[in-house]
């Protein structure tokens, strides 16, 4: 089904074919929906509650409201716009048909591209690297604690001093951060 990003790109132009049917159906469907469903619809559409109230008071409803209502409440979008007389069920095909009829072809193309994007799988090698570096990380953390013992004013003092004396080297083995070390202490 359509994502919030796609739904929020829909315009708020009236797509109702029969305002009286839309007025009655939108009112009935909205009032029968649970508070959670209503909030989900408002969130998907990115509209205020007054927008929905306007739809069922005037009979004017936009695709931006029809699509999330149909998706969330599992009702045919054509029923909400007055094009069908049976509530039916929502399907992706019906939503696409409705959007094509109202000239949202570019948005549908964007949706199709989004659907075709492959999801990346994590590399297995990365897991092996993390496991092999666990011992190194443990050594580095113990080195840090030794430094805290050597310098009572804390690690900041050690880093400041290491910048002043270039003979103190930087360990580049640490995957977490660069740690300043004293070669003479064997850290």
Secondary structure, DSSP 4 states (H G I P E B T S, - for coil): ---HHHHTTS---B--S-HHHHHHHHHHHHHHS-HHHHHHHHHHHT--HHHHHHHHHH---BHHHHHHHHHHHT--HHHHHTS-SS-----HHHHHHHHHHTT-HHHHHHHHHHHHPPPPPPPHHHHHHHHHHHHHHHHHHHHHHHHHHH-TT-HHHHHHHHHH-TTSEEE---SS--EEE-GGGT-
